[in-house]
Amino acid sequence: MDYLMNGGAVKVDEVSKDKQSKGSQDPVEEFYVLDPISKLGLILGSHRANTPTDAPLQGKVFHDLIAESRATFDVVVIDSAPLLPVVDTRYIAPLADVAVLCVRFGETSQMELRAAYHHLAGALRPETNLVSTLNFYEGSQQGYKYGGYYS
């Protein structure tokens, strides 16, 4: 998010400067990771943004980042925040060719699903495919939940 809020410039903090002086890392590598086995490239978010994200996600820098990613890579996957408590996904949705609505079995109510579907369908371009998937994962390590997005 810092990249988008700084107009596409990577903000190099003191830790990064120290790494650079030792020649260990380019500032872009602070958020871009290339898996050595699959050659899958990932742009990672390090934390939840403390500032409003609507302006950066609607801005030219983000749109250019997505356009350049499309031109460079075969497939671009954007994992975004939950639809109901956060508006970020609605800003990203118009840029998608396909959207996946993940539904948590036994936890997502029908009312929440309907609301999420309508928010997402309304944000997508008419030609964009919308696919839903039912996630039933039992285990002690579960992904993030809405709880972290409600204040």
ZIPEQUI-V496774 format. One record per helix or strand of 2 or more residues. SS is the DSSP state (@ for helix, = for strand). FROM is the first residue (numbers start at 1). LEN is the number of residues. Records with the same first field share a line. If there is no record, write none. Layout:
SS = FROM-LEN + FROM-LEN
This chain:
@ = 2-4 + 14-8 + 27-4 + 54-5 + 60-13 + 88-6 + 110-14 + 146-4
= = 32-3 + 41-3 + 98-7 + 129-7
